[in-house]
């Protein structure tokens, strides 16, 4: 009997490792509904939609913040600007902060992804699922690999963003209703954290910092316009809200066409950037001599160990704790981080190899002097540019090959 139980556990673990709908039975907090695919939004969300002056079937957008463990659903109002309707706690996400690079790295994607009706999976073994569309045009242009990366139920993840079944029932309904209303692609924006000046300063030593600066440009465009940015890829890089001459096109691996930013957007971004620069300079002083330790998945899970034990009979139940709560601010003089040198020549701390708590990855760290590590803190203030052609970006939105058309709610 013990052997049989062990075998079952291994089968469940293997199925979850792929996040690929192979699981035969996964359920957590499963709502008792007669038809999960057609289940309408609950009255509280309908009331919130009406309160904000939105149409029930108007377009939506989804934002994810790994570090906080939050998933937000935004919806278009009658003036075509988006407003947040609801925010959910993500039950489980695997890996650490940073983009997904290859199959099996257990990383959940970061970037801009278009979700179409094709990406909805009503028959998922994880209750309900929405495929993130990874890899997208940017990922493929940069040699990224991976498959079956989902937003799904069951509260267990190996590269996916997993919610409770009750949460997934609502998220699925939001997307279904938006597609019924005529939306062709829902934009998923997956970020490591809210890209505020303080958070950027706190994470400035990360090996992923250059990539995150490119994501921040798209983040800023949405913060300024409250409309999902139009995302294209050229020269293996993201470009947001850029216009190109008639007859030209964006080639993910080819040279960018002659692009420009709409004048009104440039003016709005200039004011936004001035405020950001001032806040970033202030944050640099706050974190002077400090470095943020990004926790491992095991350290996050330790925060919810008691919760996991209480549901040990649910093989699929595997919540992960908050990276913000498990992480910590350290004195840079007390750590010996591995240093990497990105293409721009700026020293950056490799967080994946920096673990003061004895993580095996720390054994690969190359000790550096405190002075060398502290030099990274003096990096120039990152100014989000309207034409983001900075090096080493990750994951681009570009709607499934067909999306050359601007979303109908864009009014530039």
Buried (B, 14 or more C-beta within 10 A) or exposed (E): EEEEEEEEEEBBEEBBBBBBBBBEEBBBBBBEEEEBEEBEBBEEBEEBBEEEEBBBBBBBBBBBBBBBBBBBBBBBBEEBEBBBBBEBEBBBBBBBBBBBBEEEBBBBBBBBBBBBBEBBBEEBBBBBBBBBBBBBBBBBBBEBBBEBBBBBBBBBBBBBBBBBBBBBBBBBBBBBBBBEBEBBBBBBBBBBBBBBBBBBBBBBBBBBBBBBBBBBBBBBBBBBBBBBBBBBBBBBBBBBBBBBEEEEEBBBEEEBBEBEBEEEBEEBBEEBBEEBBEBBEEBBEEBEEBBBBBBBBEBBBBBBEEEBEEBEEBBBBBBBBBBBBBBEEBEBBEBBBBBBEBEEEBBBBBBBBBBBEEBEBBEEBEEBEBEEBBBBBEBEBBEBBBBBBBBBBBBBBBBBEEBEEEBEBBEE
